[in-house]
Amino acid sequence: MGGVIDEAALSRLFLDARTHNAWKDADVTDDQLRHLVDLMKMAPTSANCLPARILFLRSDEAKARLKPHLMEANVEKTMTAPVVAVIGYDLEFYQHLPKLFPHTDAKSWFEGNPELIHETALRNGTLQGGYFILAARAIGLDTGPMSGFDNEAVDAEFFAGTQTKSNFLCNLGTGDPSAIFERSPRFTFDEIAQIL
């Protein structure tokens, strides 16, 4: 444990990584998707709650169900992506805590407390969404994470009858670098951080 990853890995995950808007004709395999999830799930969440739920839309039929719920600016890049991941969070995550966090009765922390359930599911599901992006990049996939869709309609279309809610979408594949926008500015350290 410990140590620093090399510059190539830092570049792949952060420095040269970009949000992709167009895609090359290259498949994303089931093995890649399974590997991605197996990496993502190992990163920390509070009480090991693991609320993220992911639907991988690969078929034309599945993507067609998503299309009417996208903002117009997101349609082309999403419909042409090899895979579209719907990143959601499960509001019933706490039901699994006896398995996932067995050394204490963590389930009782959440029962009857809808505000804490929502806060925990959204925060940790979003955290897992960030891990998802890094895991995808780490295994050689490019990503196009985005909002810009009707969450309620997507929930009705894909998560009806469950307590899972959509958070954001992430297109996956081999990106076409010719369609990347120029990188936008970033804050300096002093504009966003303090050491006390």
C-alpha positions in Angstrom: 0.0 0.0 0.0 1.0 3.6 -0.3 3.3 5.2 -2.9 2.4 7.4 -5.8 1.0 6.2 -9.2 3.0 7.1 -12.2 2.5 10.2 -14.4 0.9 8.1 -17.2 -1.8 6.9 -14.7 -2.3 10.4 -13.4 -2.7 11.7 -16.9 -5.2 8.9 -17.8 -7.3 9.5 -14.7 -7.1 13.3 -14.4 -4.7 15.5 -16.3 -5.5 14.4 -19.9 -8.9 12.9 -19.2 -11.7 14.7 -21.0 -15.5 14.5 -21.3 -16.2 13.0 -24.7 -19.0 14.0 -27.1 -18.4 11.7 -30.0 -17.4 8.1 -30.3 -15.4 5.8 -32.5 -16.9 2.5 -33.7 -15.5 0.3 -31.0 -17.4 -2.1 -28.8 -17.5 -2.1 -25.0 -17.6 -5.6 -23.8 -19.5 -7.2 -21.0 -16.2 -8.1 -19.3 -15.2 -4.4 -19.4 -18.5 -3.4 -17.8 -18.2 -6.1 -15.1 -14.5 -5.0 -14.4 -15.6 -1.4 -14.1 -18.3 -2.2 -11.5 -15.9 -4.5 -9.6 -13.4 -1.6 -9.3 -16.0 1.0 -8.5 -17.6 -1.0 -5.7 -14.3 -1.3 -3.8 -14.0 2.4 -3.1 -15.3 3.8 0.2 -18.9 4.8 1.1 -20.3 5.6 4.5 -21.1 2.4 6.5 -20.2 0.6 3.3 -23.8 1.4 2.1 -23.1 1.1 -1.6 -26.3 2.8 -2.8 -25.3 3.1 -6.5 -27.4 1.2 -9.0 -26.4 1.1 -12.7 -28.2 0.3 -15.9 -26.0 -0.2 -18.9 -28.0 0.7 -22.1 -26.4 -0.9 -25.1 -29.1 -2.0 -27.4 -30.8 0.3 -29.8 -34.1 -0.5 -28.1 -32.9 0.4 -24.7 -31.4 3.7 -25.9 -34.6 4.5 -27.8 -36.4 4.3 -24.4 -34.0 7.0 -23.1 -34.0 9.3 -26.1 -37.3 11.1 -25.5 -36.1 12.1 -22.0 -32.8 13.8 -23.1 -32.2 17.5 -23.7 -31.8 18.0 -27.5 -28.1 18.9 -27.1 -27.5 15.5 -25.5 -29.3 13.3 -28.0 -26.7 12.7 -30.7 -23.7 12.0 -28.4 -25.9 9.7 -26.3 -27.5 7.7 -29.1 -24.1 7.1 -30.8 -22.3 6.1 -27.6 -21.6 2.3 -27.5 -23.0 2.2 -24.0 -25.0 4.6 -21.9 -24.9 4.1 -18.1 -27.8 5.4 -16.0 -26.2 6.0 -12.6 -28.8 5.8 -9.9 -29.1 5.5 -6.2 -31.2 3.1 -4.2 -33.3 4.6 -1.3 -33.6 1.2 0.2 -29.8 0.7 0.5 -30.2 0.4 4.2 -32.0 -2.9 3.9 -28.7 -4.4 2.8 -26.6 -3.1 5.7 -26.9 -6.3 7.8 -24.9 -7.9 5.0 -22.7 -5.0 4.0 -21.9 -3.6 7.5 -22.5 -6.6 9.7 -20.6 -5.6 12.9 -23.3 -3.2 14.1 -27.0 -2.6 13.6 -26.6 0.2 11.0 -30.0 -0.5 9.4 -31.7 0.9 12.5 -29.9 4.3 12.0 -32.0 4.8 8.9 -35.3 3.2 9.5 -38.1 5.8 9.8 -35.7 8.6 8.8 -36.4 9.5 5.2 -34.3 12.7 5.2 -31.2 10.7 6.4 -32.0 8.0 3.9 -32.2 10.4 1.0 -29.1 12.4 2.1 -27.0 9.3 2.5 -28.2 7.6 -0.7 -27.6 10.7 -2.8 -24.3 11.6 -1.3 -22.8 8.2 -1.5 -24.4 7.3 -4.8 -22.9 10.5 -6.3 -19.5 9.6 -4.7 -19.8 6.1 -6.4 -20.6 7.9 -9.7 -17.3 9.7 -9.4 -15.6 6.4 -8.7 -17.4 5.0 -11.8 -15.8 7.6 -14.0 -12.3 7.0 -12.7 -12.8 3.2 -12.9 -13.9 3.5 -16.5 -10.9 5.6 -17.4 -8.6 3.2 -15.5 -9.6 0.3 -17.7 -9.2 2.2 -20.9 -12.7 3.6 -21.6 -13.6 7.2 -22.3 -16.5 8.8 -20.5 -19.1 11.4 -21.2 -20.9 12.1 -17.9 -23.8 14.5 -18.0 -27.1 15.7 -16.6 -29.5 17.3 -19.1 -32.3 14.8 -19.0 -35.7 14.4 -17.3 -34.9 12.5 -14.1 -38.5 11.8 -13.2 -39.3 10.5 -16.7 -36.2 8.3 -16.7 -37.2 6.9 -13.3 -40.6 6.1 -14.5 -39.2 4.4 -17.7 -36.4 2.4 -16.1 -36.9 2.2 -12.3 -40.7 1.9 -12.0 -41.7 -0.1 -9.0 -38.4 0.4 -7.2 -36.9 2.9 -4.8 -34.0 3.6 -7.2 -33.7 7.2 -8.5 -31.6 8.4 -11.4 -28.7 10.7 -10.7 -26.7 11.2 -13.9 -25.9 9.6 -17.2 -22.4 8.5 -18.4 -21.7 7.6 -22.0 -19.0 5.0 -22.4 -16.8 3.9 -25.3 -13.7 5.0 -27.2 -14.0 8.7 -27.6 -13.3 10.6 -30.8 -10.7 13.2 -29.8 -11.6 15.5 -32.8 -14.9 16.4 -31.1 -13.4 17.4 -27.7 -14.0 21.0 -26.7 -11.0 23.1 -25.6 -10.4 22.5 -21.9 -12.1 25.1 -19.8 -10.2 27.1 -17.1 -9.8 25.7 -13.6 -9.4 27.5 -10.3 -6.0 27.9 -8.7 -5.4 26.2 -5.3 -5.9 29.5 -3.5 -9.2 30.2 -5.1 -10.7 26.9 -3.8 -8.7 25.7 -0.8 -7.1 26.8 2.4 -4.7 25.1 4.8 -5.5 26.0 8.4 
